[in-house]
Amino acid sequence: MSEMPQDGAEIKDTDIVFDCPHCGKSLAIDYRGAGLMIPCTDCGKNVQVPIPEGMEITDVDISDEEKEARIVNLRRSITASEMRIKQLEAEVEELTVRRDQLEKVRAENMFRFGTILEKTGSIQKSLEEIAVALHRISESAK
Ligand SMILES: [Zn+2]
């Protein structure tokens, strides 16, 4: 985990040092890269450079090109977030349908259970009547 970032390159005080969330490789990037999506030098997956706490975007003197790159990256993240929201909404809908189905099944089972209880009750009653009748028969046989 604590490898030297970017072999040979020196880490400056102004660099943001963080670990790749995919492969754990320690990465260092100039502070002006805060918030940008960059490919990991090790695994090649896109990682977002963390924005150090207390750092304001206005602290950073960035060129118009960098600003534009940032805007494009932000738009990309917004689009990705919007897609994720749509996915989650679809999942919520699916789960709602599933819950309604389960609710229906539960209501049906409750009804069946009630019917079974009723039948059990009348069987119990018949058994008692039979017991009473048998008792009478055995009494009269004496
Ligand atoms: Zn990586």
Boltz pocket constraint, residues with backbone or C-beta under 6 A from the ligand:
constraints:
  - pocket:
      binder: B
      contacts: [[A, 20], [A, 21], [A, 22], [A, 23], [A, 24], [A, 25], [A, 40], [A, 41], [A, 42], [A, 43], [A, 44], [A, 45]]
      max_distance: 6.0
